């Protein structure tokens, strides 16, 4: 099981509101497909797109949810907002 940690920053909250996108931080050897599968399984949503960013020894993923699944609902459920 991977370490999937939600990122709670001002930018992350703006992305939730404006682009229906959740931001997660995980270890460097995690792939996009794994993230997509994990997010869909954990939060019972459908993912439209996953983008990754490597910064130092950490990897950040921007997970855009499909329109019918509001990111704000997921963020509220996991205590991000």
PyMOL Python script that loads the backbone (N, CA, C, O; Angstrom):
from pymol import cmd

cmd.read_pdbstr("""\
ATOM      1  N   UNK A   1       0.844  -1.194   0.000  1.00  0.00           N
ATOM      2  CA  UNK A   1       0.000   0.000   0.000  1.00  0.00           C
ATOM      3  C   UNK A   1       0.883   1.250   0.000  1.00  0.00           C
ATOM      4  O   UNK A   1       1.792   1.370   0.822  1.00  0.00           O
ATOM      5  N   UNK A   2       0.622   2.159  -0.902  1.00  0.00           N
ATOM      6  CA  UNK A   2       1.441   3.364  -1.008  1.00  0.00           C
ATOM      7  C   UNK A   2       1.015   4.418   0.017  1.00  0.00           C
ATOM      8  O   UNK A   2      -0.097   4.390   0.544  1.00  0.00           O
ATOM      9  N   UNK A   3       1.929   5.337   0.277  1.00  0.00           N
ATOM     10  CA  UNK A   3       1.651   6.467   1.155  1.00  0.00           C
ATOM     11  C   UNK A   3       1.077   7.597   0.310  1.00  0.00           C
ATOM     12  O   UNK A   3       1.815   8.263  -0.417  1.00  0.00           O
ATOM     13  N   UNK A   4      -0.209   7.817   0.396  1.00  0.00           N
ATOM     14  CA  UNK A   4      -0.878   8.857  -0.376  1.00  0.00           C
ATOM     15  C   UNK A   4      -1.340   9.925   0.602  1.00  0.00           C
ATOM     16  O   UNK A   4      -2.281   9.716   1.368  1.00  0.00           O
ATOM     17  N   UNK A   5      -0.661  11.087   0.567  1.00  0.00           N
ATOM     18  CA  UNK A   5      -0.996  12.148   1.505  1.00  0.00           C
ATOM     19  C   UNK A   5      -1.584  13.340   0.762  1.00  0.00           C
ATOM     20  O   UNK A   5      -0.976  13.844  -0.182  1.00  0.00           O
ATOM     21  N   UNK A   6      -2.759  13.793   1.181  1.00  0.00           N
ATOM     22  CA  UNK A   6      -3.338  14.979   0.533  1.00  0.00           C
ATOM     23  C   UNK A   6      -2.516  16.213   0.873  1.00  0.00           C
ATOM     24  O   UNK A   6      -2.033  16.354   1.997  1.00  0.00           O
ATOM     25  N   UNK A   7      -2.359  17.094  -0.085  1.00  0.00           N
ATOM     26  CA  UNK A   7      -1.604  18.320   0.111  1.00  0.00           C
ATOM     27  C   UNK A   7      -2.594  19.450   0.374  1.00  0.00           C
ATOM     28  O   UNK A   7      -3.513  19.686  -0.410  1.00  0.00           O
ATOM     29  N   UNK A   8      -2.390  20.135   1.482  1.00  0.00           N
ATOM     30  CA  UNK A   8      -3.315  21.207   1.848  1.00  0.00           C
ATOM     31  C   UNK A   8      -2.557  22.521   1.846  1.00  0.00           C
ATOM     32  O   UNK A   8      -1.964  22.913   2.851  1.00  0.00           O
ATOM     33  N   UNK A   9      -2.583  23.192   0.713  1.00  0.00           N
ATOM     34  CA  UNK A   9      -1.967  24.511   0.582  1.00  0.00           C
ATOM     35  C   UNK A   9      -2.996  25.433  -0.053  1.00  0.00           C
ATOM     36  O   UNK A   9      -4.061  24.993  -0.488  1.00  0.00           O
ATOM     37  N   UNK A  10      -2.667  26.708  -0.099  1.00  0.00           N
ATOM     38  CA  UNK A  10      -3.580  27.665  -0.722  1.00  0.00           C
ATOM     39  C   UNK A  10      -3.809  27.294  -2.192  1.00  0.00           C
ATOM     40  O   UNK A  10      -4.935  27.343  -2.685  1.00  0.00           O
ATOM     41  N   UNK A  11      -2.727  26.924  -2.883  1.00  0.00           N
ATOM     42  CA  UNK A  11      -2.831  26.551  -4.296  1.00  0.00           C
ATOM     43  C   UNK A  11      -3.695  25.297  -4.462  1.00  0.00           C
ATOM     44  O   UNK A  11      -4.515  25.218  -5.377  1.00  0.00           O
ATOM     45  N   UNK A  12      -3.503  24.317  -3.568  1.00  0.00           N
ATOM     46  CA  UNK A  12      -4.276  23.072  -3.643  1.00  0.00           C
ATOM     47  C   UNK A  12      -5.767  23.352  -3.475  1.00  0.00           C
ATOM     48  O   UNK A  12      -6.594  22.771  -4.178  1.00  0.00           O
ATOM     49  N   UNK A  13      -6.107  24.239  -2.546  1.00  0.00           N
ATOM     50  CA  UNK A  13      -7.517  24.584  -2.320  1.00  0.00           C
ATOM     51  C   UNK A  13      -8.089  25.317  -3.534  1.00  0.00           C
ATOM     52  O   UNK A  13      -9.237  25.091  -3.916  1.00  0.00           O
ATOM     53  N   UNK A  14      -7.284  26.196  -4.140  1.00  0.00           N
ATOM     54  CA  UNK A  14      -7.737  26.901  -5.349  1.00  0.00           C
ATOM     55  C   UNK A  14      -7.998  25.916  -6.486  1.00  0.00           C
ATOM     56  O   UNK A  14      -8.969  26.068  -7.228  1.00  0.00           O
ATOM     57  N   UNK A  15      -7.136  24.904  -6.625  1.00  0.00           N
ATOM     58  CA  UNK A  15      -7.320  23.898  -7.677  1.00  0.00           C
ATOM     59  C   UNK A  15      -8.586  23.076  -7.447  1.00  0.00           C
ATOM     60  O   UNK A  15      -9.271  22.703  -8.399  1.00  0.00           O
ATOM     61  N   UNK A  16      -8.893  22.795  -6.177  1.00  0.00           N
ATOM     62  CA  UNK A  16     -10.117  22.059  -5.863  1.00  0.00           C
ATOM     63  C   UNK A  16     -11.321  22.846  -6.352  1.00  0.00           C
ATOM     64  O   UNK A  16     -12.220  22.299  -6.990  1.00  0.00           O
ATOM     65  N   UNK A  17     -11.326  24.145  -6.042  1.00  0.00           N
ATOM     66  CA  UNK A  17     -12.471  24.989  -6.385  1.00  0.00           C
ATOM     67  C   UNK A  17     -12.553  25.303  -7.873  1.00  0.00           C
ATOM     68  O   UNK A  17     -13.639  25.278  -8.451  1.00  0.00           O
ATOM     69  N   UNK A  18     -11.413  25.600  -8.500  1.00  0.00           N
ATOM     70  CA  UNK A  18     -11.463  26.075  -9.884  1.00  0.00           C
ATOM     71  C   UNK A  18     -11.379  24.968 -10.932  1.00  0.00           C
ATOM     72  O   UNK A  18     -11.973  25.091 -12.003  1.00  0.00           O
ATOM     73  N   UNK A  19     -10.647  23.884 -10.638  1.00  0.00           N
ATOM     74  CA  UNK A  19     -10.427  22.861 -11.673  1.00  0.00           C
ATOM     75  C   UNK A  19     -10.864  21.452 -11.274  1.00  0.00           C
ATOM     76  O   UNK A  19     -10.594  20.489 -11.990  1.00  0.00           O
ATOM     77  N   UNK A  20     -11.544  21.335 -10.123  1.00  0.00           N
ATOM     78  CA  UNK A  20     -12.011  20.015  -9.660  1.00  0.00           C
ATOM     79  C   UNK A  20     -10.833  19.040  -9.532  1.00  0.00           C
ATOM     80  O   UNK A  20     -10.936  17.871  -9.903  1.00  0.00           O
ATOM     81  N   UNK A  21      -9.708  19.548  -8.996  1.00  0.00           N
ATOM     82  CA  UNK A  21      -8.466  18.786  -8.931  1.00  0.00           C
ATOM     83  C   UNK A  21      -7.978  18.650  -7.494  1.00  0.00           C
ATOM     84  O   UNK A  21      -7.915  19.631  -6.754  1.00  0.00           O
ATOM     85  N   UNK A  22      -7.632  17.418  -7.107  1.00  0.00           N
ATOM     86  CA  UNK A  22      -7.051  17.146  -5.791  1.00  0.00           C
ATOM     87  C   UNK A  22      -5.540  17.007  -5.940  1.00  0.00           C
ATOM     88  O   UNK A  22      -5.058  16.538  -6.971  1.00  0.00           O
ATOM     89  N   UNK A  23      -4.791  17.412  -4.916  1.00  0.00           N
ATOM     90  CA  UNK A  23      -3.337  17.330  -4.951  1.00  0.00           C
ATOM     91  C   UNK A  23      -2.855  16.360  -3.875  1.00  0.00           C
ATOM     92  O   UNK A  23      -3.258  16.452  -2.715  1.00  0.00           O
ATOM     93  N   UNK A  24      -1.986  15.430  -4.276  1.00  0.00           N
ATOM     94  CA  UNK A  24      -1.453  14.442  -3.338  1.00  0.00           C
ATOM     95  C   UNK A  24       0.062  14.409  -3.413  1.00  0.00           C
ATOM     96  O   UNK A  24       0.651  14.702  -4.454  1.00  0.00           O
ATOM     97  N   UNK A  25       0.687  14.050  -2.301  1.00  0.00           N
ATOM     98  CA  UNK A  25       2.132  13.905  -2.225  1.00  0.00           C
ATOM     99  C   UNK A  25       2.400  12.436  -1.924  1.00  0.00           C
ATOM    100  O   UNK A  25       1.725  11.839  -1.086  1.00  0.00           O
ATOM    101  N   UNK A  26       3.380  11.855  -2.605  1.00  0.00           N
ATOM    102  CA  UNK A  26       3.692  10.443  -2.393  1.00  0.00           C
ATOM    103  C   UNK A  26       5.171  10.203  -2.660  1.00  0.00           C
ATOM    104  O   UNK A  26       5.895  11.136  -3.007  1.00  0.00           O
ATOM    105  N   UNK A  27       5.627   8.968  -2.503  1.00  0.00           N
ATOM    106  CA  UNK A  27       7.039   8.703  -2.763  1.00  0.00           C
ATOM    107  C   UNK A  27       7.310   8.629  -4.258  1.00  0.00           C
ATOM    108  O   UNK A  27       6.403   8.452  -5.071  1.00  0.00           O
ATOM    109  N   UNK A  28       8.591   8.771  -4.592  1.00  0.00           N
ATOM    110  CA  UNK A  28       9.019   8.985  -5.975  1.00  0.00           C
ATOM    111  C   UNK A  28       8.723   7.843  -6.947  1.00  0.00           C
ATOM    112  O   UNK A  28       8.580   8.090  -8.144  1.00  0.00           O
ATOM    113  N   UNK A  29       8.628   6.604  -6.468  1.00  0.00           N
ATOM    114  CA  UNK A  29       8.485   5.480  -7.398  1.00  0.00           C
ATOM    115  C   UNK A  29       7.033   5.079  -7.661  1.00  0.00           C
ATOM    116  O   UNK A  29       6.776   3.960  -8.105  1.00  0.00           O
ATOM    117  N   UNK A  30       6.090   5.970  -7.394  1.00  0.00           N
ATOM    118  CA  UNK A  30       4.678   5.700  -7.647  1.00  0.00           C
ATOM    119  C   UNK A  30       4.313   6.192  -9.046  1.00  0.00           C
ATOM    120  O   UNK A  30       4.736   7.274  -9.455  1.00  0.00           O
ATOM    121  N   UNK A  31       3.532   5.403  -9.777  1.00  0.00           N
ATOM    122  CA  UNK A  31       3.144   5.777 -11.131  1.00  0.00           C
ATOM    123  C   UNK A  31       1.743   6.369 -11.207  1.00  0.00           C
ATOM    124  O   UNK A  31       0.951   6.250 -10.272  1.00  0.00           O
ATOM    125  N   UNK A  32       1.452   7.009 -12.339  1.00  0.00           N
ATOM    126  CA  UNK A  32       0.135   7.637 -12.548  1.00  0.00           C
ATOM    127  C   UNK A  32      -1.005   6.627 -12.465  1.00  0.00           C
ATOM    128  O   UNK A  32      -2.041   6.905 -11.862  1.00  0.00           O
ATOM    129  N   UNK A  33      -0.815   5.458 -13.069  1.00  0.00           N
ATOM    130  CA  UNK A  33      -1.870   4.438 -13.087  1.00  0.00           C
ATOM    131  C   UNK A  33      -2.199   3.985 -11.666  1.00  0.00           C
ATOM    132  O   UNK A  33      -3.362   3.770 -11.325  1.00  0.00           O
ATOM    133  N   UNK A  34      -1.146   3.841 -10.832  1.00  0.00           N
ATOM    134  CA  UNK A  34      -1.366   3.432  -9.437  1.00  0.00           C
ATOM    135  C   UNK A  34      -2.171   4.491  -8.691  1.00  0.00           C
ATOM    136  O   UNK A  34      -3.096   4.171  -7.944  1.00  0.00           O
ATOM    137  N   UNK A  35      -1.814   5.741  -8.899  1.00  0.00           N
ATOM    138  CA  UNK A  35      -2.507   6.849  -8.226  1.00  0.00           C
ATOM    139  C   UNK A  35      -3.968   6.871  -8.643  1.00  0.00           C
ATOM    140  O   UNK A  35      -4.859   6.993  -7.803  1.00  0.00           O
ATOM    141  N   UNK A  36      -4.212   6.751  -9.951  1.00  0.00           N
ATOM    142  CA  UNK A  36      -5.585   6.777 -10.459  1.00  0.00           C
ATOM    143  C   UNK A  36      -6.413   5.672  -9.816  1.00  0.00           C
ATOM    144  O   UNK A  36      -7.518   5.916  -9.334  1.00  0.00           O
ATOM    145  N   UNK A  37      -5.871   4.446  -9.811  1.00  0.00           N
ATOM    146  CA  UNK A  37      -6.577   3.301  -9.252  1.00  0.00           C
ATOM    147  C   UNK A  37      -6.847   3.495  -7.760  1.00  0.00           C
ATOM    148  O   UNK A  37      -7.943   3.204  -7.280  1.00  0.00           O
ATOM    149  N   UNK A  38      -5.850   3.985  -7.035  1.00  0.00           N
ATOM    150  CA  UNK A  38      -5.958   4.184  -5.590  1.00  0.00           C
ATOM    151  C   UNK A  38      -7.003   5.235  -5.242  1.00  0.00           C
ATOM    152  O   UNK A  38      -7.819   5.022  -4.345  1.00  0.00           O
ATOM    153  N   UNK A  39      -6.988   6.378  -5.949  1.00  0.00           N
ATOM    154  CA  UNK A  39      -7.940   7.459  -5.680  1.00  0.00           C
ATOM    155  C   UNK A  39      -9.363   6.999  -6.000  1.00  0.00           C
ATOM    156  O   UNK A  39     -10.284   7.251  -5.223  1.00  0.00           O
ATOM    157  N   UNK A  40      -9.546   6.326  -7.136  1.00  0.00           N
ATOM    158  CA  UNK A  40     -10.877   5.828  -7.499  1.00  0.00           C
ATOM    159  C   UNK A  40     -11.389   4.830  -6.468  1.00  0.00           C
ATOM    160  O   UNK A  40     -12.571   4.841  -6.124  1.00  0.00           O
ATOM    161  N   UNK A  41     -10.505   3.972  -5.976  1.00  0.00           N
ATOM    162  CA  UNK A  41     -10.894   2.963  -4.988  1.00  0.00           C
ATOM    163  C   UNK A  41     -11.205   3.591  -3.624  1.00  0.00           C
ATOM    164  O   UNK A  41     -12.240   3.303  -3.024  1.00  0.00           O
ATOM    165  N   UNK A  42     -10.304   4.449  -3.144  1.00  0.00           N
ATOM    166  CA  UNK A  42     -10.454   5.030  -1.801  1.00  0.00           C
ATOM    167  C   UNK A  42     -11.665   5.957  -1.672  1.00  0.00           C
ATOM    168  O   UNK A  42     -12.377   5.926  -0.668  1.00  0.00           O
ATOM    169  N   UNK A  43     -11.889   6.784  -2.701  1.00  0.00           N
ATOM    170  CA  UNK A  43     -12.913   7.831  -2.587  1.00  0.00           C
ATOM    171  C   UNK A  43     -14.163   7.559  -3.416  1.00  0.00           C
ATOM    172  O   UNK A  43     -15.082   8.379  -3.431  1.00  0.00           O
ATOM    173  N   UNK A  44     -14.211   6.412  -4.113  1.00  0.00           N
ATOM    174  CA  UNK A  44     -15.373   6.030  -4.906  1.00  0.00           C
ATOM    175  C   UNK A  44     -15.744   7.114  -5.934  1.00  0.00           C
ATOM    176  O   UNK A  44     -16.897   7.538  -6.020  1.00  0.00           O
ATOM    177  N   UNK A  45     -14.745   7.547  -6.705  1.00  0.00           N
ATOM    178  CA  UNK A  45     -14.925   8.576  -7.734  1.00  0.00           C
ATOM    179  C   UNK A  45     -14.308   8.079  -9.034  1.00  0.00           C
ATOM    180  O   UNK A  45     -13.679   7.021  -9.063  1.00  0.00           O
ATOM    181  N   UNK A  46     -14.488   8.839 -10.107  1.00  0.00           N
ATOM    182  CA  UNK A  46     -13.840   8.531 -11.387  1.00  0.00           C
ATOM    183  C   UNK A  46     -12.852   9.652 -11.701  1.00  0.00           C
ATOM    184  O   UNK A  46     -13.174  10.834 -11.585  1.00  0.00           O
ATOM    185  N   UNK A  47     -11.653   9.260 -12.097  1.00  0.00           N
ATOM    186  CA  UNK A  47     -10.585  10.211 -12.392  1.00  0.00           C
ATOM    187  C   UNK A  47     -10.554  10.495 -13.886  1.00  0.00           C
ATOM    188  O   UNK A  47     -10.601   9.576 -14.704  1.00  0.00           O
ATOM    189  N   UNK A  48     -10.475  11.785 -14.239  1.00  0.00           N
ATOM    190  CA  UNK A  48     -10.390  12.175 -15.643  1.00  0.00           C
ATOM    191  C   UNK A  48      -8.936  12.194 -16.110  1.00  0.00           C
ATOM    192  O   UNK A  48      -8.626  11.734 -17.209  1.00  0.00           O
ATOM    193  N   UNK A  49      -8.034  12.737 -15.258  1.00  0.00           N
ATOM    194  CA  UNK A  49      -6.654  12.936 -15.679  1.00  0.00           C
ATOM    195  C   UNK A  49      -5.742  13.002 -14.460  1.00  0.00           C
ATOM    196  O   UNK A  49      -6.131  13.509 -13.408  1.00  0.00           O
ATOM    197  N   UNK A  50      -4.522  12.484 -14.611  1.00  0.00           N
ATOM    198  CA  UNK A  50      -3.526  12.556 -13.541  1.00  0.00           C
ATOM    199  C   UNK A  50      -2.255  13.185 -14.104  1.00  0.00           C
ATOM    200  O   UNK A  50      -1.739  12.756 -15.136  1.00  0.00           O
ATOM    201  N   UNK A  51      -1.761  14.207 -13.410  1.00  0.00           N
ATOM    202  CA  UNK A  51      -0.492  14.832 -13.795  1.00  0.00           C
ATOM    203  C   UNK A  51       0.479  14.689 -12.632  1.00  0.00           C
ATOM    204  O   UNK A  51       0.079  14.777 -11.471  1.00  0.00           O
ATOM    205  N   UNK A  52       1.753  14.467 -12.940  1.00  0.00           N
ATOM    206  CA  UNK A  52       2.755  14.279 -11.892  1.00  0.00           C
ATOM    207  C   UNK A  52       3.831  15.338 -11.935  1.00  0.00           C
ATOM    208  O   UNK A  52       4.122  15.908 -12.986  1.00  0.00           O
ATOM    209  N   UNK A  53       4.424  15.597 -10.771  1.00  0.00           N
ATOM    210  CA  UNK A  53       5.511  16.565 -10.652  1.00  0.00           C
ATOM    211  C   UNK A  53       6.503  16.007  -9.637  1.00  0.00           C
ATOM    212  O   UNK A  53       6.121  15.660  -8.519  1.00  0.00           O
ATOM    213  N   UNK A  54       7.786  15.919 -10.027  1.00  0.00           N
ATOM    214  CA  UNK A  54       8.813  15.446  -9.101  1.00  0.00           C
ATOM    215  C   UNK A  54       9.589  16.656  -8.610  1.00  0.00           C
ATOM    216  O   UNK A  54      10.085  17.459  -9.400  1.00  0.00           O
ATOM    217  N   UNK A  55       9.685  16.771  -7.294  1.00  0.00           N
ATOM    218  CA  UNK A  55      10.410  17.883  -6.679  1.00  0.00           C
ATOM    219  C   UNK A  55      11.268  17.292  -5.569  1.00  0.00           C
ATOM    220  O   UNK A  55      10.742  16.865  -4.541  1.00  0.00           O
ATOM    221  N   UNK A  56      12.581  17.264  -5.766  1.00  0.00           N
ATOM    222  CA  UNK A  56      13.465  16.649  -4.783  1.00  0.00           C
ATOM    223  C   UNK A  56      13.220  15.161  -4.710  1.00  0.00           C
ATOM    224  O   UNK A  56      13.279  14.468  -5.726  1.00  0.00           O
ATOM    225  N   UNK A  57      12.948  14.665  -3.526  1.00  0.00           N
ATOM    226  CA  UNK A  57      12.712  13.237  -3.348  1.00  0.00           C
ATOM    227  C   UNK A  57      11.217  12.922  -3.244  1.00  0.00           C
ATOM    228  O   UNK A  57      10.841  11.793  -2.927  1.00  0.00           O
ATOM    229  N   UNK A  58      10.380  13.901  -3.505  1.00  0.00           N
ATOM    230  CA  UNK A  58       8.931  13.730  -3.392  1.00  0.00           C
ATOM    231  C   UNK A  58       8.283  13.812  -4.770  1.00  0.00           C
ATOM    232  O   UNK A  58       8.825  14.417  -5.695  1.00  0.00           O
ATOM    233  N   UNK A  59       7.126  13.197  -4.885  1.00  0.00           N
ATOM    234  CA  UNK A  59       6.364  13.260  -6.121  1.00  0.00           C
ATOM    235  C   UNK A  59       4.984  13.790  -5.782  1.00  0.00           C
ATOM    236  O   UNK A  59       4.344  13.325  -4.839  1.00  0.00           O
ATOM    237  N   UNK A  60       4.534  14.754  -6.548  1.00  0.00           N
ATOM    238  CA  UNK A  60       3.219  15.353  -6.340  1.00  0.00           C
ATOM    239  C   UNK A  60       2.332  14.975  -7.508  1.00  0.00           C
ATOM    240  O   UNK A  60       2.768  14.976  -8.659  1.00  0.00           O
ATOM    241  N   UNK A  61       1.081  14.650  -7.205  1.00  0.00           N
ATOM    242  CA  UNK A  61       0.138  14.295  -8.253  1.00  0.00           C
ATOM    243  C   UNK A  61      -1.071  15.217  -8.194  1.00  0.00           C
ATOM    244  O   UNK A  61      -1.643  15.462  -7.132  1.00  0.00           O
ATOM    245  N   UNK A  62      -1.439  15.716  -9.357  1.00  0.00           N
ATOM    246  CA  UNK A  62      -2.654  16.520  -9.500  1.00  0.00           C
ATOM    247  C   UNK A  62      -3.692  15.609 -10.140  1.00  0.00           C
ATOM    248  O   UNK A  62      -3.541  15.204 -11.292  1.00  0.00           O
ATOM    249  N   UNK A  63      -4.744  15.286  -9.395  1.00  0.00           N
ATOM    250  CA  UNK A  63      -5.747  14.322  -9.841  1.00  0.00           C
ATOM    251  C   UNK A  63      -7.036  15.070 -10.158  1.00  0.00           C
ATOM    252  O   UNK A  63      -7.742  15.531  -9.261  1.00  0.00           O
ATOM    253  N   UNK A  64      -7.330  15.183 -11.461  1.00  0.00           N
ATOM    254  CA  UNK A  64      -8.555  15.866 -11.901  1.00  0.00           C
ATOM    255  C   UNK A  64      -9.690  14.845 -11.950  1.00  0.00           C
ATOM    256  O   UNK A  64      -9.594  13.814 -12.617  1.00  0.00           O
ATOM    257  N   UNK A  65     -10.764  15.155 -11.231  1.00  0.00           N
ATOM    258  CA  UNK A  65     -11.911  14.256 -11.193  1.00  0.00           C
ATOM    259  C   UNK A  65     -12.896  14.589 -12.300  1.00  0.00           C
ATOM    260  O   UNK A  65     -12.942  15.723 -12.775  1.00  0.00           O
ATOM    261  N   UNK A  66     -13.687  13.602 -12.711  1.00  0.00           N
ATOM    262  CA  UNK A  66     -14.731  13.846 -13.709  1.00  0.00           C
ATOM    263  C   UNK A  66     -15.769  14.794 -13.131  1.00  0.00           C
ATOM    264  O   UNK A  66     -15.956  14.859 -11.916  1.00  0.00           O
ATOM    265  N   UNK A  67     -16.447  15.535 -14.017  1.00  0.00           N
ATOM    266  CA  UNK A  67     -17.392  16.580 -13.608  1.00  0.00           C
ATOM    267  C   UNK A  67     -18.439  16.131 -12.601  1.00  0.00           C
ATOM    268  O   UNK A  67     -18.812  16.886 -11.704  1.00  0.00           O
ATOM    269  N   UNK A  68     -18.912  14.893 -12.754  1.00  0.00           N
ATOM    270  CA  UNK A  68     -19.996  14.430 -11.869  1.00  0.00           C
ATOM    271  C   UNK A  68     -19.517  14.100 -10.452  1.00  0.00           C
ATOM    272  O   UNK A  68     -20.330  13.760  -9.593  1.00  0.00           O
ATOM    273  N   UNK A  69     -18.206  14.197 -10.198  1.00  0.00           N
ATOM    274  CA  UNK A  69     -17.651  13.954  -8.865  1.00  0.00           C
ATOM    275  C   UNK A  69     -16.941  15.210  -8.367  1.00  0.00           C
ATOM    276  O   UNK A  69     -15.771  15.419  -8.687  1.00  0.00           O
ATOM    277  N   UNK A  70     -17.627  16.050  -7.591  1.00  0.00           N
ATOM    278  CA  UNK A  70     -17.004  17.292  -7.117  1.00  0.00           C
ATOM    279  C   UNK A  70     -15.838  17.022  -6.163  1.00  0.00           C
ATOM    280  O   UNK A  70     -15.989  16.304  -5.175  1.00  0.00           O
ATOM    281  N   UNK A  71     -14.679  17.603  -6.466  1.00  0.00           N
ATOM    282  CA  UNK A  71     -13.487  17.434  -5.630  1.00  0.00           C
ATOM    283  C   UNK A  71     -13.717  18.004  -4.238  1.00  0.00           C
ATOM    284  O   UNK A  71     -13.140  17.524  -3.262  1.00  0.00           O
ATOM    285  N   UNK A  72     -14.556  19.025  -4.146  1.00  0.00           N
ATOM    286  CA  UNK A  72     -14.819  19.657  -2.846  1.00  0.00           C
ATOM    287  C   UNK A  72     -15.457  18.662  -1.881  1.00  0.00           C
ATOM    288  O   UNK A  72     -15.193  18.708  -0.680  1.00  0.00           O
ATOM    289  N   UNK A  73     -16.300  17.755  -2.402  1.00  0.00           N
ATOM    290  CA  UNK A  73     -16.928  16.739  -1.557  1.00  0.00           C
ATOM    291  C   UNK A  73     -15.886  15.775  -0.986  1.00  0.00           C
ATOM    292  O   UNK A  73     -15.928  15.427   0.194  1.00  0.00           O
ATOM    293  N   UNK A  74     -14.953  15.351  -1.839  1.00  0.00           N
ATOM    294  CA  UNK A  74     -13.892  14.438  -1.407  1.00  0.00           C
ATOM    295  C   UNK A  74     -12.993  15.144  -0.392  1.00  0.00           C
ATOM    296  O   UNK A  74     -12.633  14.566   0.634  1.00  0.00           O
ATOM    297  N   UNK A  75     -12.630  16.406  -0.683  1.00  0.00           N
ATOM    298  CA  UNK A  75     -11.765  17.175   0.207  1.00  0.00           C
ATOM    299  C   UNK A  75     -12.409  17.356   1.574  1.00  0.00           C
ATOM    300  O   UNK A  75     -11.727  17.283   2.597  1.00  0.00           O
ATOM    301  N   UNK A  76     -13.703  17.588   1.599  1.00  0.00           N
ATOM    302  CA  UNK A  76     -14.420  17.751   2.863  1.00  0.00           C
ATOM    303  C   UNK A  76     -14.453  16.429   3.629  1.00  0.00           C
ATOM    304  O   UNK A  76     -14.284  16.399   4.848  1.00  0.00           O
ATOM    305  N   UNK A  77     -14.673  15.331   2.892  1.00  0.00           N
ATOM    306  CA  UNK A  77     -14.751  14.008   3.512  1.00  0.00           C
ATOM    307  C   UNK A  77     -13.440  13.606   4.186  1.00  0.00           C
ATOM    308  O   UNK A  77     -13.450  12.979   5.245  1.00  0.00           O
ATOM    309  N   UNK A  78     -12.305  13.969   3.568  1.00  0.00           N
ATOM    310  CA  UNK A  78     -11.011  13.574   4.139  1.00  0.00           C
ATOM    311  C   UNK A  78     -10.404  14.665   5.014  1.00  0.00           C
ATOM    312  O   UNK A  78      -9.276  14.527   5.487  1.00  0.00           O
ATOM    313  N   UNK A  79     -11.143  15.745   5.229  1.00  0.00           N
ATOM    314  CA  UNK A  79     -10.713  16.781   6.164  1.00  0.00           C
ATOM    315  C   UNK A  79      -9.722  17.780   5.612  1.00  0.00           C
ATOM    316  O   UNK A  79      -9.015  18.428   6.383  1.00  0.00           O
ATOM    317  N   UNK A  80      -9.649  17.925   4.291  1.00  0.00           N
ATOM    318  CA  UNK A  80      -8.740  18.912   3.691  1.00  0.00           C
ATOM    319  C   UNK A  80      -9.287  20.316   3.856  1.00  0.00           C
ATOM    320  O   UNK A  80      -8.530  21.275   4.001  1.00  0.00           O
ATOM    321  N   UNK A  81     -10.610  20.432   3.834  1.00  0.00           N
ATOM    322  CA  UNK A  81     -11.238  21.761   3.936  1.00  0.00           C
ATOM    323  C   UNK A  81     -12.143  21.777   5.150  1.00  0.00           C
ATOM    324  O   UNK A  81     -12.776  22.793   5.435  1.00  0.00           O
TER     325      UNK A  81
END
""", "prot")
cmd.dss("prot")
cmd.show_as("cartoon", "prot")
cmd.util.cbc("prot")
cmd.orient("prot")
